[in-house]
């Protein structure tokens, strides 16, 4: 049970990063390395704010805005200075490493004793729901204990589903269609009298906003900020997107955002099972890279032809 809960928790957190990867990788076709810096950036900002007494719920929108700024920086470097997409992301990612150290003051900042959105949810279940139900009937105690065991999953589902709905609605707006159009046909956007560069910057901003928000939640989930926690974030997010898009080939009516969530959970399940079977934590990066390699190979048209 604990393994399943852990898979769901981390899968849902990384689903938020995968929202951003879907925008950059699938829609814009932009290999954005910035997320490896904006994810710990969200962690860092959150840890420092909570340490200074800020309400943990307020750290979520602030971290999102910080991620927007990081994405805008990458976009401006790319479109205004004509720096290649990969290099632009690497430049901002590298800069964020030093910025995170400057803000936090050190490479690791624990906040496990501080308030968090998860502790608030646990308090709500115990003090508000639990006490009232127990007054009605003590047979509700097992149910309350079950809610307490999955209280992190509950709040993550609420956040992930809420942002999924918002993202789905945005992609149906005029701005959302322009974002899709930039990825498919930049010339068409220009003929419509729209600035394709501004649209691309907007997409990068949103992607890194999601990454920083995920970092904020991850810091509160983990109870600390760690400077190296962003390493490999893009790889994980891209793997989630690829797995999710493969699901869309099976379930035709599934929305991309839904498939991204499921892809993230499936990917995390593969990692969790490997660890459960005895793989040492030091091999986690190898497992991640090999799993991504397998997913990409299975996704190539060349492989599909060989299978046929």
C-alpha positions as CSV (number, residue, x, y, z in Angstrom):
1,X,0.0,0.0,0.0
2,X,2.8,2.4,0.9
3,X,4.4,1.7,-2.5
4,X,1.2,2.5,-4.4
5,X,0.7,5.7,-2.4
6,X,4.3,6.8,-3.0
7,X,4.0,6.1,-6.8
8,X,0.8,8.2,-6.9
9,X,2.3,11.0,-4.9
10,X,5.4,11.4,-7.0
11,X,3.6,10.6,-10.2
12,X,1.1,13.4,-9.6
13,X,3.8,15.9,-8.7
14,X,5.8,15.2,-11.9
15,X,2.6,15.4,-13.9
16,X,2.7,19.1,-13.4
17,X,6.2,19.2,-14.9
18,X,4.9,17.1,-17.7
19,X,2.2,19.7,-18.5
20,X,5.1,22.1,-19.2
21,X,7.0,19.4,-21.2
22,X,3.9,18.8,-23.3
23,X,3.8,22.5,-24.2
24,X,7.5,22.7,-25.1
25,X,8.2,19.1,-26.4
26,X,5.0,18.3,-28.2
27,X,3.5,21.7,-29.1
28,X,6.5,24.0,-29.6
29,X,9.1,21.3,-30.4
30,X,11.5,23.1,-28.1
31,X,14.0,21.1,-26.1
32,X,13.9,23.3,-23.0
33,X,16.6,22.5,-20.5
34,X,15.4,25.4,-18.3
35,X,13.1,23.1,-16.4
36,X,16.1,21.4,-14.7
37,X,16.7,24.8,-13.1
38,X,13.1,26.1,-12.7
39,X,12.1,22.9,-10.8
40,X,14.6,23.5,-7.9
41,X,14.0,27.2,-8.3
42,X,10.4,26.6,-7.2
43,X,11.7,24.4,-4.3
44,X,14.2,27.0,-3.2
45,X,11.7,29.9,-3.3
46,X,9.2,27.9,-1.4
47,X,11.6,26.7,1.3
48,X,12.9,30.2,2.0
49,X,9.4,31.7,2.1
50,X,8.1,29.0,4.5
51,X,11.2,29.4,6.7
52,X,10.3,33.1,6.9
53,X,6.7,32.3,8.0
54,X,4.7,32.6,4.8
55,X,1.5,30.5,4.4
56,X,2.5,27.4,2.4
57,X,-0.5,27.8,0.1
58,X,0.7,31.3,-0.9
59,X,4.0,29.9,-2.0
60,X,2.3,28.0,-4.8
61,X,1.3,31.0,-7.0
62,X,4.5,32.8,-6.1
63,X,6.6,29.9,-7.3
64,X,4.5,29.7,-10.5
65,X,5.3,33.3,-11.2
66,X,9.0,32.7,-10.5
67,X,8.9,29.9,-13.1
68,X,7.2,32.2,-15.5
69,X,10.1,34.7,-15.2
70,X,12.6,31.9,-15.8
71,X,10.7,30.8,-18.9
72,X,10.5,34.3,-20.2
73,X,14.3,34.7,-19.7
74,X,14.9,31.6,-21.9
75,X,12.4,32.8,-24.5
76,X,14.0,36.3,-24.7
77,X,17.5,34.8,-25.1
78,X,16.2,32.5,-27.8
79,X,14.1,34.9,-29.9
80,X,15.8,38.2,-29.3
81,X,19.4,37.2,-29.3
82,X,19.0,34.3,-31.8
83,X,20.6,31.8,-29.4
84,X,19.7,28.2,-30.3
85,X,16.9,26.7,-28.2
86,X,19.0,24.1,-26.4
87,X,21.7,26.6,-25.5
88,X,19.2,29.2,-24.4
89,X,17.8,26.7,-21.9
90,X,21.2,25.7,-20.7
91,X,22.2,29.3,-20.1
92,X,19.2,30.0,-17.9
93,X,19.4,26.6,-16.1
94,X,23.1,27.2,-15.2
95,X,22.2,30.7,-14.0
96,X,19.4,29.4,-11.8
97,X,21.8,27.1,-10.0
98,X,23.8,30.1,-8.7
99,X,20.6,32.0,-8.0
100,X,19.2,29.1,-6.0
101,X,22.3,29.0,-3.9
102,X,22.2,32.8,-3.4
103,X,18.6,32.7,-2.3
104,X,18.8,29.7,0.0
105,X,22.3,30.5,1.3
106,X,23.3,26.8,1.1
107,X,22.8,23.7,-0.9
108,X,20.3,22.1,1.4
109,X,17.5,23.8,3.4
110,X,15.2,21.5,5.6
111,X,11.6,22.6,6.2
112,X,10.2,19.3,7.5
113,X,9.2,20.9,10.8
114,X,7.5,23.8,9.1
115,X,3.9,24.1,8.0
116,X,3.0,22.7,4.6
117,X,-0.1,22.2,2.4
118,X,0.0,18.5,3.3
119,X,0.1,19.2,7.0
120,X,-2.9,21.5,6.6
121,X,-4.8,18.9,4.8
122,X,-4.0,16.3,7.4
123,X,-5.2,18.7,10.1
124,X,-8.4,19.3,8.2
125,X,-9.1,15.6,8.0
126,X,-8.4,14.9,11.6
127,X,-9.8,18.0,13.3
128,X,-12.7,18.9,11.1
129,X,-13.9,15.8,9.3
130,X,-12.7,13.2,11.7
131,X,-14.0,14.6,14.9
132,X,-17.5,15.3,13.5
133,X,-17.8,11.8,11.9
134,X,-16.6,10.1,15.1
135,X,-19.2,12.0,17.1
136,X,-21.8,10.5,14.8
137,X,-20.5,7.0,14.8
138,X,-17.2,5.5,16.0
139,X,-17.3,3.0,13.1
140,X,-16.0,5.9,10.9
141,X,-12.6,5.6,12.6
142,X,-11.1,3.1,9.9
143,X,-12.4,5.5,7.2
144,X,-10.7,8.5,8.9
145,X,-7.5,6.5,9.2
146,X,-7.6,5.7,5.5
147,X,-8.1,9.3,4.6
148,X,-5.1,10.3,6.8
149,X,-2.9,7.7,5.0
150,X,-3.8,9.2,1.5
151,X,-4.2,12.8,2.5
152,X,-1.2,13.8,0.3
153,X,-2.7,12.0,-2.7
154,X,-6.0,13.8,-2.1
155,X,-4.5,17.3,-2.2
156,X,-2.3,16.4,-5.2
157,X,-5.3,15.1,-7.2
158,X,-7.2,18.4,-6.4
159,X,-4.2,20.5,-7.6
160,X,-3.4,18.4,-10.7
161,X,-7.0,18.1,-11.9
162,X,-7.7,21.8,-11.3
163,X,-4.7,22.8,-13.4
164,X,-5.5,20.2,-16.0
165,X,-9.0,21.8,-16.4
166,X,-7.4,25.3,-16.6
167,X,-4.8,24.2,-19.2
168,X,-7.5,22.5,-21.3
169,X,-9.6,25.6,-21.3
170,X,-6.6,27.8,-22.2
171,X,-5.6,25.6,-25.1
172,X,-9.1,26.1,-26.5
173,X,-8.7,29.9,-26.4
174,X,-7.3,32.1,-29.2
175,X,-4.0,32.3,-27.5
176,X,-3.9,28.5,-27.0
177,X,-4.6,27.9,-30.7
178,X,-1.8,30.4,-31.7
179,X,0.5,28.4,-29.4
180,X,-0.3,25.2,-31.2
181,X,0.0,26.9,-34.5
182,X,3.5,28.2,-33.8
183,X,4.6,24.6,-33.2
184,X,3.0,23.4,-36.4
185,X,3.4,26.3,-38.8
186,X,5.2,29.4,-37.8
187,X,4.6,31.0,-41.2
188,X,0.8,30.8,-40.8
189,X,1.1,32.7,-37.5
190,X,3.0,35.5,-39.2
191,X,0.4,35.7,-42.0
192,X,-2.3,36.1,-39.4
193,X,-0.5,39.3,-38.2
194,X,0.7,37.8,-34.9
195,X,4.2,37.9,-33.5
196,X,5.3,34.2,-33.3
197,X,8.2,35.1,-31.1
198,X,5.9,36.5,-28.4
199,X,3.8,33.4,-28.6
200,X,6.9,31.2,-28.2
201,X,8.0,33.1,-25.1
202,X,4.5,32.7,-23.6
203,X,4.7,28.9,-24.1
204,X,8.1,28.7,-22.5
205,X,6.9,30.9,-19.6
206,X,3.9,28.6,-18.9
207,X,6.0,25.5,-19.2
208,X,8.5,26.7,-16.6
209,X,5.7,28.0,-14.4
210,X,4.4,24.5,-14.1
211,X,7.9,23.2,-13.4
212,X,8.5,25.7,-10.6
213,X,5.0,25.0,-9.2
214,X,5.8,21.3,-9.1
215,X,9.1,22.1,-7.4
216,X,7.2,24.1,-4.8
217,X,4.9,21.1,-4.0
218,X,7.8,18.7,-4.1
219,X,9.7,20.8,-1.5
220,X,6.7,20.6,0.8
221,X,6.2,16.9,0.1
222,X,9.9,16.1,0.7
223,X,10.4,18.6,3.6
224,X,13.5,20.2,2.2
225,X,15.2,22.0,-0.7
226,X,18.1,20.3,-2.3
227,X,20.2,22.1,-5.0
228,X,20.7,19.0,-7.1
229,X,17.0,17.9,-7.1
230,X,16.4,19.3,-10.6
231,X,18.9,17.1,-12.3
232,X,17.1,14.9,-14.9
233,X,13.8,16.7,-14.5
234,X,13.4,17.2,-18.3
235,X,14.3,13.6,-19.0
236,X,11.6,12.4,-16.6
237,X,9.0,14.9,-18.0
238,X,9.7,14.0,-21.6
239,X,9.4,10.3,-20.8
240,X,6.0,11.0,-19.1
241,X,4.8,12.8,-22.2
242,X,5.9,10.1,-24.6
243,X,4.3,7.3,-22.5
244,X,1.2,9.4,-22.2
245,X,0.9,10.1,-25.9
246,X,1.3,6.4,-26.6
247,X,-1.8,5.9,-24.5
248,X,-3.7,8.3,-26.8
249,X,-3.1,5.9,-29.6
250,X,-4.9,3.3,-27.6
251,X,-7.7,5.5,-26.2
252,X,-8.6,7.8,-29.0
253,X,-10.9,10.1,-27.0
254,X,-8.3,10.7,-24.2
255,X,-7.2,14.3,-23.9
256,X,-3.5,15.0,-24.0
257,X,-3.4,16.4,-20.5
258,X,-5.1,13.3,-19.1
259,X,-2.7,11.0,-21.0
260,X,0.2,13.1,-19.5
261,X,-1.0,12.5,-16.0
262,X,-1.4,8.7,-16.6
263,X,2.0,8.6,-18.3
264,X,3.6,10.2,-15.3
265,X,2.1,7.7,-12.9
266,X,3.0,4.7,-15.2
267,X,6.6,6.0,-15.4
268,X,6.9,6.5,-11.7
269,X,5.4,3.0,-11.2
270,X,8.2,1.5,-13.3
271,X,10.8,3.3,-11.2
272,X,9.0,2.2,-8.0
273,X,8.8,-1.4,-9.0
274,X,12.5,-1.5,-10.0
275,X,13.4,-0.1,-6.6
276,X,11.1,-2.5,-4.9
277,X,12.8,-5.4,-6.6
278,X,16.1,-4.5,-5.1
279,X,17.7,-1.9,-7.4
280,X,19.9,0.4,-5.3
281,X,19.0,4.1,-5.1
282,X,22.3,4.9,-6.7
283,X,21.1,3.3,-9.9
284,X,18.0,5.5,-10.1
285,X,19.5,7.7,-12.9
286,X,20.5,4.6,-14.9
287,X,17.0,3.2,-14.6
288,X,15.5,6.6,-15.6
289,X,17.7,6.9,-18.7
290,X,17.2,3.3,-19.8
291,X,13.5,3.5,-19.4
292,X,13.4,6.7,-21.5
293,X,15.6,5.0,-24.2
294,X,13.2,2.1,-24.3
295,X,10.2,4.4,-24.6
296,X,11.7,6.4,-27.4
297,X,12.8,3.3,-29.3
298,X,9.3,1.9,-29.1
299,X,7.9,5.2,-30.2
300,X,9.9,5.5,-33.4
301,X,8.3,4.8,-36.8
302,X,11.3,2.8,-37.8
303,X,10.7,0.3,-35.0
304,X,7.0,0.1,-35.8
305,X,7.9,-0.8,-39.4
306,X,10.2,-3.6,-38.1
307,X,7.5,-4.9,-35.9
308,X,5.1,-5.1,-38.8
